[in-house]
Amino acid sequence: MTEPFLSVRDLVVSYGDFRAVDGVSFDIDKGQTLAVVGESGCGKSTIARALVRLVTPTSGQIVLDGTDIAQLGEKQLRPLRHRVQMVFQDPYGSLDPHLTAEKIVAEPMRDRSRADRHAEAARLLDLVGLPTSALDRRPAEFSGGQRQRIGIARALATSPDLLVLDEATSALDVSVQAQVLALLADLQRERGLTYLFISHNLGVVKQISDRIVVMRAGRLVETGSTADVLHAPTEGYTRALRKAALDPTTMRGRKPRDVVRQLQGAPA
């Protein structure tokens, strides 16, 4: 048996006396998708922020490909940050409105020549289904689905192994949502990406995930294969989730675009 690509053990994230995440453990195999589901405020987005080290866990382990990143300082984290990138819920708030799509996507490539950055930005935009003409346009000139594609292209600019997708399709209408899910599936198949997919929508989760973790009040209440959890849940809470449309979890505190640079290894 091979070791999981990401192994989270007894993860705790506390804010004073409040435990936003309370002793959560799970694994994700390379090239697989783990969905984390639950109602608003259950700790899903806090897990996402801990995995990309926007917050430092109070205790527990986050073992990424053999390295525990849970308590590493920023200097130690910097060479690892490119391996884990985040795609945010808000496809507009996560993009700097003053930059063109080319500059947004090319921002992580600061050590490359201008010509290389231009060529790679064009390639990545093409990869996510946007034309070359998109390079010179700003976020306000795109639809919500197109903005999310730019966000995905930007995340791919560091050649990551793991994408943390925090409600990445919840702000999109159903038809656009399906297109973005298809894009994510294609990218995973072509590039061997590993996904942690956070959602309140079990219909979306059914389409994209291999395994599911169900959260409630900071704790893991059920986990298993997607088929088992959705079709034969053992917990009443999971059964209730199947019957209710729950409010999406939002990023609180800093706007997504204010943390993008940190995720890419630069000072925020």
C-alpha positions, 0 to 999 in steps of 0.5 A, spaced: 500 500 500 502 506 498 502 512 503 496 517 501 498 524 498 495 528 503 494 525 510 490 530 516 490 527 523 487 530 529 486 537 526 484 542 531 483 550 529 481 554 535 480 561 536 480 562 543 475 557 547 472 556 540 474 550 536 472 551 529 475 544 527 475 539 532 480 533 531 478 532 524 482 526 520 482 524 513 486 522 507 486 523 500 490 519 495 494 522 489 489 524 483 483 523 487 477 528 490 475 528 497 469 532 498 468 536 505 460 537 506 456 540 511 452 546 513 455 553 513 459 554 519 461 547 520 468 548 519 469 546 512 472 553 510 477 553 516 479 546 514 481 549 507 485 555 510 489 550 514 491 546 508 493 552 505 496 555 511 492 561 511 491 559 518 496 555 523 493 549 526 492 549 534 494 542 533 494 536 529 498 534 523 497 536 515 502 531 512 503 533 504 507 528 500 511 526 507 512 532 510 508 535 516 506 542 514 502 544 520 507 548 524 512 550 519 514 557 519 513 562 513 520 561 511 520 553 511 513 554 507 515 558 502 518 553 497 512 548 498 506 553 497 506 552 490 504 545 491 498 547 494 493 552 491 486 555 492 480 556 488 475 561 491 468 561 492 467 568 489 470 569 482 470 576 482 472 578 489 478 573 488 481 577 482 484 584 482 479 588 478 485 593 476 489 587 473 488 584 466 487 577 465 494 576 463 497 579 469 493 575 474 495 569 471 502 571 470 503 574 477 506 567 480 511 567 475 515 572 477 522 569 476 520 568 469 522 573 463 516 577 460 515 573 454 515 567 458 510 569 462 506 572 456 506 565 453 504 561 459 499 565 461 496 565 454 497 557 454 493 557 461 487 561 459 487 556 453 487 550 457 481 553 461 477 554 455 478 562 454 481 565 448 487 569 447 483 575 446 482 574 454 489 576 455 488 584 455 481 584 459 479 585 466 475 581 471 469 586 470 469 584 462 468 577 464 462 573 466 462 569 473 464 562 469 469 566 465 472 569 472 472 562 475 476 559 469 481 565 470 482 563 478 483 556 476 488 558 471 492 562 476 492 556 481 495 552 475 500 557 474 505 554 480 504 547 477 500 545 484 499 538 486 493 539 490 487 544 489 483 546 495 476 548 492 472 552 497 465 552 494 468 554 487 462 553 483 456 555 488 456 562 486 455 560 478 448 558 475 447 551 474 449 550 467 455 554 468 457 550 474 456 544 470 461 546 465 466 548 470 465 541 474 467 538 467 473 542 466 476 540 473 474 533 471 478 534 465 484 537 468 484 532 474 485 527 468 490 530 464 494 533 470 494 528 475 491 533 480 488 532 487 482 535 489 479 537 496 472 540 494 468 543 499 461 544 498 454 544 501 451 541 495 451 534 495 448 534 487 455 537 485 459 533 490 456 527 487 459 529 480 466 530 482 468 526 488 471 519 490 470 520 497 466 524 502 467 527 509 461 530 512 462 535 518 458 538 523 460 543 528 467 542 527 467 535 527 467 529 522 461 525 523 461 521 517 466 519 512 466 514 506 466 513 498 461 518 495 456 512 493 456 509 500 455 516 504 450 519 499 446 512 498 447 509 504 448 514 510 449 511 517 448 518 520 441 522 521 445 528 520 447 526 513 440 524 511 438 531 513 443 534 508 440 530 502 433 533 503 436 540 505 439 546 500 444 549 505 447 556 505 454 556 502 460 557 507 463 564 505 470 566 506 471 571 512 476 576 514 480 578 508 478 578 501 480 572 497 484 576 492 488 579 499 490 572 500 492 570 493 499 572 493 500 569 500 498 562 497 503 563 491 509 564 496 509 572 496 508 576 502 501 578 503 
